[in-house]
Amino acid sequence: MSDFDRIRWRSRRGLLELDLILDRFLAQQWHTLPAEQQMAYQEILLLPDNDLLDMVNRRADTDVEHWLPVIERLRNA
């Protein structure tokens, strides 16, 4: 299994709306992300589903500065 396949598997969530956003993000943007943003994305995946969805939907913010570019990309995915 490739690293991308592992990331895609870890991106599968319990919320359909979040699954759709993450799947689209991976298909359109993963291979163009700088390494530091790929690492930030992997950190973001550790969040509970509802917390992550709230950030993507602009209902919550994060204080983790290096997550911000990835969260913004997710919002636009």
C-alpha positions in Angstrom: 0.0 0.0 0.0 1.4 3.4 -1.0 1.7 6.4 1.3 -1.1 8.1 -0.6 -3.4 5.1 -0.2 -2.7 5.1 3.6 -3.6 8.8 3.8 -6.7 8.3 1.7 -7.7 5.4 4.0 -7.1 7.6 7.1 -9.2 10.3 5.5 -12.3 8.1 5.5 -14.6 9.5 8.3 -17.9 8.8 9.9 -19.6 11.9 8.4 -20.6 11.7 4.8 -20.2 15.5 4.3 -16.7 15.3 5.7 -15.8 12.3 3.5 -16.9 14.1 0.4 -14.8 17.2 1.2 -11.7 15.2 2.1 -12.0 12.9 -0.9 -12.3 15.9 -3.3 -9.4 17.6 -1.5 -7.2 14.5 -1.9 -8.1 14.0 -5.5 -7.5 17.7 -6.5 -4.8 18.9 -4.2 -2.8 16.3 -2.4 -0.1 15.8 -5.0 0.5 19.6 -5.2 0.8 20.2 -1.5 4.2 21.0 -0.1 5.6 18.4 2.4 4.9 20.6 5.4 1.2 20.9 4.4 1.0 17.2 3.9 2.3 16.7 7.4 -0.2 19.3 8.8 -3.0 17.5 7.0 -2.0 14.2 8.7 -2.1 16.0 12.1 -5.5 17.5 11.3 -6.8 13.9 10.7 -6.3 13.2 14.4 -9.1 15.6 15.2 -12.6 14.2 16.0 -14.9 14.3 13.0 -17.2 17.1 14.3 -14.3 19.3 15.3 -12.8 19.0 11.8 -16.1 19.6 10.1 -16.7 22.7 12.2 -13.3 24.1 11.2 -13.9 23.4 7.5 -17.4 24.9 7.7 -16.0 28.0 9.5 -17.9 27.3 12.7 -14.7 26.9 14.6 -11.1 28.2 14.3 -7.8 26.8 15.2 -4.8 28.3 17.1 -2.4 25.9 15.3 -0.8 28.3 12.7 0.7 25.7 10.4 -2.8 24.1 10.0 -4.3 27.3 8.5 -3.2 26.9 4.9 -4.5 23.3 4.8 -7.8 24.3 6.5 -8.2 27.0 3.9 -7.6 24.6 1.1 -10.2 22.2 2.6 -12.7 25.1 2.8 -12.2 25.7 -0.9 -12.2 22.0 -2.0 
